Amino acid sequence: MKKKIPVLSTDEEAERFVEGVDLTGYDLSGFAAARFEFDRKTARVNMRLPERLLDAVKARAKARGIPYQRLIREALERAVESR
């Protein structure tokens, strides 16, 4: 049986863990691909939203562990890429 990944609460903890272990002994089946943002954010958008929608966006982002503005950016990217 493979070992479970320990709970790591900071990037520094994760880096130390990954540097010091052989990951082949761990169960990585629950992991999902992550997208990294490398492009500089140089443009600004200001929009009005119903408060319920913004609250729902913030809740979804919190559940995923990302800032809500990143969730909005991802949704915009998917909408543009899907055409």
N, C-alpha and C positions, 0 to 999 in steps of 0.2 A: 504494500500500500504506500502511495506517495504521501509525502509530508504536506501539510497545509502551510501556505504563506502566512507569516506573522502579520499582525496589524501594525502598519507603519504610519505614523502620524505626520511626518515631515518629509520633505524631499531629501534632506540630509540623511535621515534614517534609512530611507529607501536606497540611496546611493551606497551607503556603507554596507547594507545587507547584500545588494547585488554584487558589489565588488568582492565580497568575502565568501560567497557560497557557490556551489555547483547547482544550478537551477534544474538540472535534469532529474534530481531527486524530489522535485516539488510538483504538486498538482496545479497546472496552469490552465486547466480546462475552463475555469470561470472567467478568464481574462478576455477582454475585447480589444480590438484595435483602437488606438487613440489617434486623434488628429492633432497635430501641432501647428500653431500659428506662427509663421515666420515673417509674413508680410507686415510692414509697418502700417500702422493705422494713422493715416494722414487726413482723412475726410471725416466730417462730423455730421450726424443726422439728429434732428430734433423732431419728435412726433408726439402727438397726443393719442393716448390709448384709454379705453375704459379701464377703470381701476381694477375691476374683476379680472380682465385679461392680463394686466401687468402682474397682479398677485399670482395668477396661475402660472405665468412664465417664470416668476421668481421661485415658486414652489417646485416646478419641474427642474429648474437649474440647480436648486439646492439638493434635490434628490440625486442628481447626477454629479454633484460636487464641483460645479463650475459656476463662474459668475453669470448672472442673468444676461448681461450684454453679449457674452460669448454665445449663449444659446440663441439669441436673436440673430447674431451674425451667421451662425450655422444654418438657421432656417432660411435666411436670405440666400446663402450660398447654394443650398439644396434647390431652392426655387429657380435660381438662375441656371444651374447645371442640368436640371431635369428637362430642359427644352431641347 
